[in-house]
Amino acid sequence: MNGYDRLKELYQKDYQNTPIIKIINYLLKQPDMDEKYLNEEKSIKQMYQYIIKKAGDYKVDNTAVVDDETVYGWAIDYFNISNEELGLDKKETIQCKTKPKAEKKDDDNQMQLSLEFA
């Protein structure tokens, strides 16, 4: 199994029909990431929690709206940098009060995820 197949398998197993598909589709188009996606310490759940943690820096009144390119950059960082360097603990969880809301912007067909933190 190559890394791209592993990423698809992880997504299809637990994350069908969620806004995460847009991030996964972006990751699957990235060249030279195959080996990164094979890293067993990495998971979609933890990648998503890392993104939520980073989005916390953008909170205003307990809500964060972050553009796609920034989220994609965090996803790439998650797979390129070791969990230790990212400061991630396997047991660490980030509480998000509501499910992410996908909001489609009319002007540029870009989607944004809105997160409300607990």
Legacy VTK file of the C-alpha trace (Angstrom):
# vtk DataFile Version 3.0
C-alpha trace
ASCII
DATASET POLYDATA
POINTS 118 float
0.000 0.000 0.000
1.279 3.438 -0.819
0.700 6.540 1.276
-2.038 7.946 -0.943
-3.983 4.684 -0.640
-3.496 4.720 3.142
-4.869 8.256 3.334
-7.906 7.278 1.224
-8.484 4.202 3.384
-8.311 6.199 6.618
-10.763 8.725 5.231
-13.227 6.164 3.879
-13.161 4.213 7.124
-14.210 6.997 9.483
-14.882 10.285 7.737
-17.285 9.905 4.849
-19.561 12.853 4.120
-17.776 15.392 6.303
-16.087 18.690 5.431
-12.769 16.869 5.865
-13.155 15.484 2.335
-12.058 18.837 0.888
-8.822 18.663 2.900
-8.237 15.020 1.941
-8.823 15.764 -1.750
-6.250 18.552 -1.518
-3.741 16.279 0.210
-4.209 13.544 -2.395
-3.176 16.000 -5.129
0.113 16.911 -3.452
3.209 15.486 -5.141
5.982 13.895 -3.126
3.809 13.259 -0.056
3.398 9.479 -0.483
5.981 8.595 2.181
4.567 11.181 4.608
1.112 9.588 4.474
2.593 6.195 5.394
3.728 7.473 8.798
1.830 5.334 11.338
1.896 8.069 14.000
-0.287 10.211 11.746
-4.072 9.961 11.517
-6.885 11.971 10.016
-8.454 12.430 13.438
-5.274 13.900 14.887
-4.696 16.009 11.754
-8.178 17.459 12.190
-7.556 18.105 15.879
-4.291 19.843 14.976
-6.218 22.060 12.540
-8.792 22.861 15.238
-5.975 23.698 17.658
-4.378 26.040 15.118
-7.767 27.612 14.322
-8.016 28.511 18.009
-5.495 31.270 17.310
-8.094 32.856 15.016
-10.937 32.806 17.539
-13.119 35.855 17.909
-15.941 35.539 20.430
-15.293 31.790 20.630
-15.703 31.248 16.859
-13.020 30.850 14.202
-13.346 31.185 10.429
-10.217 30.212 8.514
-9.647 30.282 4.747
-8.937 27.107 2.788
-5.306 27.837 1.953
-4.424 28.277 5.625
-6.174 25.032 6.560
-4.419 23.196 3.715
-1.088 24.535 4.933
-1.774 23.209 8.430
-2.705 19.798 6.988
0.566 19.668 5.034
2.494 20.766 8.136
0.842 18.011 10.148
2.150 15.342 7.768
5.571 16.958 7.215
6.495 17.591 10.843
6.805 14.980 13.587
4.121 14.901 16.267
6.777 15.675 18.862
7.880 18.804 16.981
4.238 19.840 16.601
3.724 19.414 20.330
1.048 16.754 19.843
0.328 14.120 22.439
-1.473 10.955 21.362
-3.988 11.467 24.164
-4.549 15.150 23.410
-8.029 16.032 22.235
-9.450 19.390 21.318
-13.072 19.999 22.215
-15.157 21.590 19.527
-18.646 22.568 20.669
-20.293 22.113 17.294
-19.564 20.172 14.147
-17.692 22.185 11.549
-19.986 24.126 9.272
-19.054 24.264 5.629
-19.869 27.678 4.243
-19.694 28.211 0.501
-18.693 31.692 -0.583
-20.424 32.839 -3.764
-17.660 35.087 -5.090
-14.849 32.576 -5.535
-16.479 29.194 -4.934
-14.280 28.757 -1.869
-15.433 26.870 1.183
-14.634 27.917 4.727
-14.985 25.901 7.908
-16.505 27.661 10.902
-15.650 26.210 14.296
-17.126 27.067 17.663
-14.929 26.130 20.583
-16.041 24.747 23.946
LINES 1 119
118 0 1 2 3 4 5 6 7 8 9 10 11 12 13 14 15 16 17 18 19 20 21 22 23 24 25 26 27 28 29 30 31 32 33 34 35 36 37 38 39 40 41 42 43 44 45 46 47 48 49 50 51 52 53 54 55 56 57 58 59 60 61 62 63 64 65 66 67 68 69 70 71 72 73 74 75 76 77 78 79 80 81 82 83 84 85 86 87 88 89 90 91 92 93 94 95 96 97 98 99 100 101 102 103 104 105 106 107 108 109 110 111 112 113 114 115 116 117
